[in-house]
Amino acid sequence: MANLVEQAKRQIDELLAGSLARAAEKGQLPSGAALAGTVEVPKDVNNGDFAANHAMAGARALHMAPRKIAEALIENLELDGSYFASAEAAGPGFINFRLAPKWYGEILTAVRTEGAAYGRSKAMAGQKVMVEFVSANPTGPMHMGNARGGVLGDTLAEVLSRAGADVWREFYVNDAGNQIEKFSSSIDARYAQLVLGEDAVEFPEDGYHGDDIKELARLFLEENGPSWLDRPVSERHEAMAEFGLAHNLPKMKADLARYGIEYDEWFFESSLHNSGYVADTVSELTKRGFTYEKDGALWLATSRILGDGLRAAGKSEKDIEKLDLKDDVLRRANGFYTYFAADIAYHRNKLAVRGFDRVINIWGADHHGHVARLKGALDALGLDGQHRLDIVLMQLVKLLRDGEVVRMSKRTGKAISLGDLLDEIPVDAARWFFNSRPDTQMDFDLGLAVREDSENPVYYVQYAHARICSVIRNLAADGHRVPGAADIDASLLNTEQERELIKQLAALPDEMLHAAQSLDPSRINRYAMELAARFHRFYNACRIRGAEPGTLEARLLLADCSRSAIALCLSTLGVHAPEQM
C-alpha cells in the first residue's frame, strides 16, 4: 500500500542523482562519483519538510566543501512534476526540501481510496509468525498481569498482520505438572470437607485457598455425590483435575472474548507429555551431547550452551564468570520431566513441527531469567532460538482509585481479576491503557479510565472520531457530501494546521510498520493521540462550514480522511470508533 513518506525520500535520492549528473556535465562537480546520503523528516518545519545530508556524505569523495556541493546540486535540481516545490542549502551542507501540493493531494488520495487497508504493507510477507500470550494457569481466575499481556499480545498480532505477516494467536494451557496436582488435591480436600466436615480433613498447606476451589468442590459433589471418597486418591485427583479444567477453561475463554480476544488455538501442555514429545526432545538434547546425569536426575548443560554463545559473541571469560551461569534439571530423579523440559519441547514443536519462522511470547518481567535459557536450549537443538524466538517482557500493573492503591475487588473482597476489572471500566479503556508502554511499570488510574474529558486519552481519540462524524452528518444535511480525492484542489489546503494534519496522515504506514518491527504496538496509541490533537487544531483554526467553495470541499475531505485514519488506529487497538458521543 502507499507510503508517500518513503516515496518522497526515494524521489529525493533520484532528484539529487540527476542533479549530480547535470552538475558534473557542466564541470561544477567532479564526475564519476555517487552520492549516498540519508533523508530525514526534520522535527522543526523551519528546516524543511524533508532534509538530505547527501552533500556532507559525499564531501570526501568529491573533495569539496559540503556547502559548495549543496549549492551546486540545488542549482541543477529539476523539480517540475516532483513532490517538491523548492529546495535550499542550510547549515554546513544540508539540503532542505519543501513539499508541493501534489504530495499533499496524493496522501488524501491514498487514505481515501485505500480506506481500512491504508497503512498495510508487505514488509513481512511470507513470514509465518506465532504470538503466544496470556497462557495463564487454568487453576483460577485471570489477574491483572494476564489483562495487560492479553491486549499487548492481541494488538501486536494485529500490527504484525498489517505488516504482511501470516499471524497465529495461541494460548498455552499448563494442564500438566505440579500446579495441576496442587489444583486437584485442593479440590479433593474441599470435597472431602464438604462430605465429612471441615474439621475432619486437613487442607494441604500449599493448596489453593480461594473460594473458586470451594465452588468447584461443591459442584463436583452436586454432580457426583459423596461416593467418590471411596475411590483411590489418584483416580479422584485425575477426575477432579479434569472437572476443574472443564469449568475453568470456558470461563477463561468467555472473559477473553469479552475482552475482544480470540485465539487460533488453545494448545495443551499435556499433549506434549502424552505423545512422548517431551521425552523425545530431551532425548534429542542428549544425542547432541548437551545433557548429563547427576544425583539421579538428568541435567541440561545450560551454562556450557550459554557460555559458548557468549564467547562467540566476543564476551571475555571474566565477563562470563560474573554471570554465574547454572545448569537446569530436565528430568527429576523420580522420572518426572520439569516444566523447563516441557517448555523446550513446546517451542521445538512451534519451530520444528509446525514450521513457524518466528515465535513471539508475551511474558511478565519476572520471567526475565528464563529468556536466555530457553533461547540457548533451542540453539542446542539447531533451531536458532537467538533469532527465531522473541520475548516481550511487560512490567507490573498497579491499580489506583482516588490516588490509593487497589488490591482487592469491592464486589468480592478478593484480588481483582480480569472479570472484576471489566465490570468496573469499559473494555475500550482497558485495551487502550494496557497497550500503553509495556516496558514500564503501569499506574492504572481507574478513575481516569471512566472520565469523559480530554484527560482520558481513549475518550480524547474517540471524541475526535465522533466529532468528525457529526461534522460530516451536518454538512450532508446542507447538501455537502464528502468529495473524491480527484475532485478537490489540494493547493487550497495551505495553512499550517492543514498541512501538519496531512503530514500526520502520511506517517501512519511508517508507524504501523515500525510498531511491528520493534514489537511495540504502543506506538499506535501515541500516533492516534497526536492525530487527534492535530485534527482538533485544524478544526479550531480552519472552518469548514461557511468556507469558500473549493476550500470547503477540500477541508471536508481532509476531515473524512482523518476520521478514516483514527478509525483504523482504534480498530488496530481493538477499540471502538463511535459515531456519536
C-alpha positions in Angstrom: 0.0 0.0 0.0 1.0 3.6 -0.4 3.8 5.0 1.8 4.2 8.5 0.5 6.8 9.4 3.0 9.1 6.7 1.7 8.2 7.6 -1.8 9.2 11.2 -1.2 12.5 10.1 0.3 13.3 7.8 -2.7 12.4 10.7 -5.0 14.9 13.0 -3.3 17.6 10.4 -3.9 16.6 10.3 -7.6 16.5 14.1 -7.9 19.9 14.5 -6.3 21.4 11.8 -8.5 20.1 13.6 -11.6 21.3 16.9 -10.3 24.8 15.5 -9.7 25.0 14.2 -13.2 24.0 17.6 -14.7 26.4 19.4 -12.4 29.2 17.1 -13.5 28.4 17.7 -17.2 28.8 21.4 -16.5 32.1 20.9 -14.6 30.6 22.3 -11.4 31.1 19.0 -9.6 33.6 16.1 -10.2 32.3 13.3 -12.5 32.3 9.6 -11.7 31.2 10.0 -8.1 27.9 8.9 -6.5 26.1 10.4 -3.5 24.7 8.1 -0.9 23.1 10.2 1.8 20.1 9.9 4.1 16.8 11.7 4.0 15.0 12.6 7.2 11.9 14.4 8.3 13.0 17.3 10.5 11.3 17.9 13.8 11.4 21.6 13.1 9.5 22.7 10.0 11.8 25.6 9.6 14.3 23.0 8.4 12.0 21.9 5.6 9.6 19.1 5.1 12.5 16.7 4.3 16.2 17.2 4.8 19.0 15.4 2.9 22.7 15.1 4.0 24.0 13.9 0.6 26.4 16.9 0.2 28.0 16.2 3.6 28.2 12.4 3.0 29.8 13.0 -0.4 32.3 15.7 0.6 35.3 13.3 0.9 34.6 11.5 -2.4 34.1 14.9 -4.3 37.0 16.6 -2.5 34.8 19.7 -1.9 33.2 21.6 0.9 29.7 20.2 1.6 28.1 23.7 1.4 29.6 24.1 -2.1 28.3 20.7 -3.2 24.8 21.5 -1.8 24.7 24.8 -3.7 25.7 23.1 -7.0 23.1 20.4 -6.5 20.4 22.9 -5.8 21.3 24.9 -8.9 20.8 21.8 -11.1 17.7 20.4 -9.4 14.7 19.8 -11.7 11.7 19.8 -9.5 8.9 20.1 -12.1 6.4 17.2 -11.8 8.0 16.1 -8.5 6.6 16.1 -5.0 8.7 19.3 -4.1 8.2 23.0 -4.7 11.6 24.1 -3.6 14.9 23.3 -2.0 17.6 25.3 -0.2 21.0 24.8 1.3 21.2 25.1 5.1 23.9 25.0 7.7 27.1 23.1 6.8 25.5 21.5 3.8 22.0 20.1 4.4 19.6 20.3 1.6 16.1 21.1 2.8 13.1 20.3 0.6 9.7 21.8 0.7 6.7 19.9 -0.4 4.4 20.8 -3.3 0.6 20.5 -3.3 0.9 17.3 -5.4 2.3 15.3 -2.4 -0.4 16.5 -0.1 -3.1 15.6 -2.6 -1.7 12.1 -3.1 -1.8 11.5 0.7 -5.5 12.2 0.7 -6.0 10.1 -2.4 -4.2 7.1 -0.7 -6.2 7.4 2.5 -9.5 7.9 0.7 -9.1 5.0 -1.8 -7.4 2.5 0.5 -9.7 3.0 3.4 -9.2 0.3 6.1 -6.2 -1.1 4.1 -4.3 2.2 4.4 -1.1 1.6 6.4 -0.8 -2.1 5.4 2.4 -3.3 3.8 4.0 -6.4 2.5 7.2 -5.9 4.5 6.8 -9.2 6.4 5.0 -11.1 3.6 5.9 -14.8 3.6 6.7 -14.8 7.4 4.8 -17.3 9.4 4.6 -15.8 12.9 3.1 -17.2 16.2 2.2 -14.8 19.0 1.7 -16.7 22.3 0.2 -14.6 25.0 -1.7 -14.8 28.4 -1.2 -18.6 28.8 -2.4 -18.2 32.4 -2.5 -21.2 34.6 -6.0 -22.7 34.3 -6.3 -23.2 38.1 -8.0 -19.9 38.9 -9.2 -16.5 37.6 -7.0 -14.4 35.4 -5.3 -11.5 37.1 -4.1 -8.0 36.1 -0.9 -9.3 34.5 -3.0 -11.5 32.2 -5.1 -8.5 31.4 -2.1 -6.5 30.3 -0.5 -9.4 28.4 -3.7 -10.1 26.7 -4.1 -6.8 25.0 -0.4 -6.5 24.3 -0.3 -9.8 22.5 -3.5 -9.3 20.6 -2.5 -5.8 19.4 1.0 -7.0 18.5 -0.5 -9.8 16.4 -2.7 -7.2 14.6 0.2 -4.9 13.7 2.3 -7.9 12.5 -0.7 -8.9 10.3 -0.9 -5.4 8.9 2.8 -5.6 8.1 2.0 -8.6 5.9 2.9 -11.5 8.3 0.9 -14.7 8.5 0.0 -14.5 12.2 -1.2 -17.2 14.5 -2.5 -16.4 18.0 -2.1 -19.1 20.6 -2.8 -19.8 24.3 -0.6 -22.4 26.0 -2.6 -24.3 28.6 -0.5 -25.5 31.5 -2.6 -28.6 32.2 0.2 -30.8 33.5 2.8 -30.7 36.3 2.9 -29.5 39.9 0.2 -26.8 39.6 -2.3 -29.3 38.3 -1.6 -31.8 41.1 -1.9 -28.9 43.6 -5.2 -27.9 41.9 -6.7 -31.4 42.0 -5.6 -32.1 45.6 -7.1 -28.8 46.7 -10.5 -29.6 45.1 -10.3 -33.1 46.6 -9.7 -31.7 50.1 -12.6 -29.3 49.9 -14.8 -32.1 48.5 -13.9 -34.3 51.5 -14.5 -31.4 53.9 -18.0 -31.0 52.4 -18.7 -34.7 52.9 -17.0 -35.3 56.2 -16.9 -31.9 57.8 -14.3 -29.2 57.6 -12.5 -30.3 60.8 -12.3 -33.9 59.7 -10.0 -33.2 56.7 -6.8 -31.2 56.8 -6.3 -28.9 53.9 -2.9 -29.0 52.1 -0.7 -26.3 53.4 0.5 -25.4 49.8 -3.0 -25.8 48.3 -5.1 -23.2 46.5 -7.2 -21.5 49.2 -9.6 -19.4 47.0 -13.3 -19.6 47.1 -13.2 -20.7 43.5 -11.8 -24.0 44.7 -14.6 -24.4 47.2 -17.2 -23.7 44.5 -15.6 -26.4 42.2 -15.7 -28.9 45.1 -19.4 -28.0 45.7 -20.2 -28.5 42.1 -18.4 -31.8 42.0 -20.3 -33.1 45.0 -23.6 -31.9 43.5 -22.9 -33.8 40.2 -21.3 -36.9 41.6 -22.4 -37.3 45.2 -20.2 -38.4 48.1 -19.3 -41.8 46.8 -16.1 -40.6 45.2 -14.4 -40.6 48.6 -14.3 -44.4 48.3 -12.2 -44.2 45.1 -8.4 -44.3 45.1 -6.7 -40.9 45.6 -5.0 -41.0 42.2 -8.4 -41.6 40.5 -10.1 -38.8 42.4 -7.3 -36.4 41.6 -7.4 -37.2 37.9 -11.2 -36.8 37.8 -11.1 -33.5 39.8 -8.4 -32.0 37.7 -10.5 -32.8 34.6 -13.6 -31.5 36.2 -11.9 -28.3 37.4 -10.4 -27.6 34.0 -13.7 -28.3 32.2 -15.2 -25.5 34.3 -12.3 -23.0 34.4 -11.3 -23.0 30.7 -14.8 -21.9 29.4 -14.7 -19.1 31.9 -11.3 -18.0 30.7 -12.4 -18.1 27.1 -15.5 -16.1 27.9 -13.6 -13.4 29.8 -11.1 -13.1 27.0 -13.8 -13.0 24.4 -15.4 -10.2 26.4 -12.0 -8.5 26.3 -12.0 -8.8 22.5 -9.5 -11.7 22.3 -9.9 -14.8 20.3 -7.3 -17.4 19.6 -6.5 -19.7 16.7 -5.5 -22.5 19.1 -5.6 -23.4 22.7 -2.5 -25.7 22.9 -2.4 -28.2 25.9 0.8 -29.0 27.6 -0.5 -32.5 28.4 -0.4 -33.3 24.7 3.4 -32.9 24.7 3.7 -35.4 27.6 1.1 -37.9 26.3 2.6 -38.0 22.8 6.1 -38.6 24.2 7.3 -35.4 22.6 8.8 -34.1 25.8 10.8 -37.3 26.2 11.8 -37.2 22.6 13.0 -33.6 22.9 15.1 -34.4 26.0 16.5 -37.5 24.1 17.5 -35.2 21.2 19.4 -32.9 23.5 21.2 -36.0 24.9 22.1 -37.2 21.4 23.6 -33.8 20.7 25.8 -34.0 23.9 24.1 -31.3 25.9 22.9 -33.4 28.9 24.4 -35.3 31.8 23.3 -37.3 34.8 23.8 -36.2 38.4 22.1 -37.2 41.7 19.7 -39.5 39.7 18.4 -36.5 37.7 19.1 -35.6 34.0 20.5 -32.1 33.6 20.9 -29.7 30.7 24.3 -28.2 30.3 22.8 -24.7 30.2 26.0 -23.0 31.4 28.0 -24.5 28.6 25.4 -23.7 26.0 25.1 -20.1 27.1 28.8 -19.7 27.7 29.7 -20.9 24.2 27.2 -18.4 22.8 28.6 -15.5 24.7 32.2 -16.5 23.7 31.0 -16.5 20.0 29.6 -13.0 20.6 33.0 -11.8 21.8 32.4 -11.8 25.6 35.5 -12.4 27.8 35.8 -15.3 30.2 35.9 -12.8 33.1 32.5 -11.3 32.0 31.0 -14.8 31.6 32.2 -15.8 35.0 30.4 -12.8 36.6 27.1 -14.1 35.2 27.3 -17.2 37.4 25.5 -19.4 34.8 23.8 -22.5 36.1 22.6 -25.8 34.6 18.9 -26.9 34.6 17.2 -30.1 35.6 15.2 -31.7 32.7 14.1 -35.0 34.3 13.9 -35.3 38.1 15.2 -38.3 40.0 11.6 -39.6 40.3 11.4 -39.8 36.5 9.1 -36.7 36.0 10.0 -34.1 33.5 10.4 -30.5 34.6 8.4 -27.5 33.4 11.5 -26.3 31.6 11.8 -29.6 29.7 8.1 -29.2 28.6 8.7 -25.6 27.6 11.7 -26.6 25.4 9.6 -29.3 23.8 6.7 -26.8 23.2 8.9 -24.3 21.5 10.6 -27.1 19.5 7.1 -28.0 18.4 6.4 -24.4 17.3 9.6 -24.2 15.2 10.4 -27.7 14.0 6.9 -29.4 13.7 4.5 -26.6 12.9 7.1 -24.6 10.9 6.7 -21.1 12.3 9.5 -18.8 11.1 9.3 -16.7 14.2 7.7 -17.1 17.6 6.9 -14.3 19.9 6.0 -14.7 23.6 4.5 -12.1 25.9 5.9 -12.7 29.4 5.9 -10.9 32.7 9.1 -9.2 33.7 9.6 -11.9 36.4 10.5 -14.4 33.6 13.5 -12.4 32.5 16.0 -15.0 33.7 14.2 -17.7 31.6 14.7 -15.9 28.3 18.4 -16.8 27.6 18.0 -20.3 28.9 15.1 -21.1 26.5 16.9 -19.5 23.6 20.0 -21.4 24.4 18.1 -24.7 24.5 16.6 -24.1 21.1 20.1 -23.2 19.8 21.3 -26.5 21.1 18.6 -28.2 19.1 19.8 -26.5 16.0 16.6 -24.2 15.8 18.3 -20.8 16.0 16.5 -19.6 19.1 18.5 -16.4 19.2 16.9 -15.1 16.1 13.6 -17.1 15.8 12.3 -16.6 19.4 11.4 -13.1 20.6 10.3 -12.4 24.2 8.3 -9.2 25.0 8.6 -8.6 28.7 5.9 -6.5 30.3 6.1 -4.8 33.7 3.7 -4.9 36.6 0.4 -3.1 36.8 -0.6 -1.1 39.9 -4.3 -0.2 40.1 -5.2 3.2 41.6 -8.5 4.6 42.7 -8.5 8.2 44.0 -4.7 8.0 44.3 -4.8 4.9 46.5 -3.5 1.5 45.5 -6.3 -1.0 44.9 -5.6 -4.7 45.6 -9.0 -6.1 46.3 -12.3 -6.3 44.4 -15.0 -4.2 46.0 -17.5 -6.8 45.0 -15.8 -10.0 46.2 -13.2 -8.7 48.6 -10.5 -10.7 46.8 -7.7 -9.9 44.4 -9.0 -8.1 41.3 -9.4 -10.4 38.3 -9.9 -9.6 34.6 -13.6 -10.1 35.1 -13.7 -7.7 38.0 -11.9 -5.1 36.0 -14.2 -5.3 33.0 -17.2 -4.9 35.4 -15.8 -1.6 36.5 -14.4 0.0 33.4 -15.2 -0.1 29.7 -13.4 -2.7 27.6 -12.2 0.1 25.3 -10.5 1.9 28.2 -8.9 -1.4 29.4 -7.5 -2.2 26.0 -6.2 1.3 25.4 -4.5 1.7 28.8 -3.0 -1.8 28.9 -1.4 -1.3 25.4 0.5 1.8 26.6 4.2 1.4 27.3 4.6 -2.3 28.1 8.3 -1.8 29.2 7.4 0.4 32.2 5.5 -0.3 35.4 2.0 0.9 34.9 -0.1 3.0 37.3 -3.7 2.3 36.0 -6.0 5.0 37.3 -9.5 3.5 37.4 -11.0 7.0 37.8 -9.2 8.3 34.7 -10.4 5.3 32.7 -14.0 6.3 33.0 -13.7 10.1 32.7 -15.4 11.7 29.7 -13.0 14.5 29.0 -9.7 15.2 27.3 -7.7 14.0 30.2 -8.7 10.5 29.3 -6.7 9.6 26.2 -9.1 7.0 24.8 -12.0 9.3 25.2 -10.0 12.1 23.6 -9.3 10.0 20.5 -12.8 8.5 20.3 -14.3 12.0 20.7 -12.2 13.2 17.7 -13.8 10.4 15.6 -17.3 11.2 16.8 -16.8 14.9 16.2 -15.8 14.3 12.6 -18.8 12.1 12.1 -21.0 14.8 13.4 -19.4 17.4 11.1 -20.0 15.1 8.1 -23.6 14.5 9.0 -24.4 18.2 9.5 -22.7 19.2 6.2 -24.5 16.3 4.4 -27.8 17.8 5.7 -26.8 21.0 4.0 -26.1 19.2 0.7 -22.3 18.9 1.0 -21.1 15.3 0.5 -17.6 14.2 1.0 -15.9 14.5 -2.4 -13.5 12.2 -4.1 -9.8 13.0 -3.9 -9.8 13.8 -7.6 -12.5 16.4 -7.1 -10.6 18.7 -4.8 -7.7 21.2 -5.2 -5.0 20.2 -2.7 -3.3 23.6 -3.2 -6.2 25.2 -1.2 -5.1 23.2 1.9 -2.2 25.6 2.5 -2.4 26.6 6.2 0.0 25.2 8.8 -2.8 23.3 10.5 -4.0 21.7 7.3 -0.6 20.6 6.2 0.5 19.3 9.6 -2.6 17.2 9.7 -1.9 15.7 6.3 1.7 15.0 7.3 0.4 13.1 10.3 -1.8 11.0 8.0 1.2 10.4 5.8 3.1 9.0 8.8 0.7 6.2 9.5 2.2 3.5 7.3 5.6 4.1 8.8 4.2 3.9 12.4 2.3 0.7 11.6 5.5 -0.9 10.2 7.7 0.3 13.0 5.2 -1.0 15.6 5.5 -4.4 14.0 9.3 -4.3 13.6 10.0 -3.1 17.1 7.3 -5.3 18.7 5.9 -2.2 20.3 2.2 -1.7 19.5 2.0 1.2 21.9 3.3 3.3 19.1 -0.2 3.2 17.7 -1.6 4.7 20.9 0.8 7.6 20.7 0.2 8.1 16.9 -3.5 8.2 17.4 -3.2 10.8 20.2 -1.2 13.0 18.0 -3.5 12.6 15.1 -6.5 13.5 17.2 -4.6 16.6 18.5 -3.7 17.7 15.0 -7.3 17.3 13.9 -8.6 19.4 16.8 -6.1 22.1 16.0 -7.1 22.0 12.3 -10.8 22.1 13.2 -10.4 25.0 15.6 -8.3 27.1 13.1 -9.9 26.2 9.8 -13.7 26.5 9.5 -15.4 24.0 7.2 -19.0 25.1 7.1 -19.0 28.6 5.5 -15.7 28.3 3.8 -15.3 29.4 0.2 -16.3 26.9 -2.5 -13.4 24.6 -3.2 -11.9 25.1 0.2 -15.0 23.7 1.9 -14.8 20.5 -0.2 -11.0 20.1 0.4 -11.4 20.6 4.1 -14.3 18.2 4.2 -12.2 15.5 2.5 -9.3 16.2 4.9 -11.7 15.7 7.9 -13.1 12.5 6.5 -9.5 11.1 5.8 -8.7 12.0 9.4 -11.8 10.1 10.6 -10.8 7.1 8.5 -7.2 7.0 9.9 -8.5 7.4 13.5 -10.9 4.5 13.0 -8.1 2.4 11.6 -5.9 3.1 14.6 -8.7 2.3 17.0 -9.5 -0.9 15.1 -5.9 -2.0 15.4 -6.1 -1.5 19.1 -9.3 -3.4 19.4 -11.1 -0.2 20.4 -14.5 1.0 19.1 -14.7 4.1 16.9 -18.1 5.7 18.0 -20.0 7.9 15.6 -21.8 9.7 18.4 -20.7 10.5 22.0 
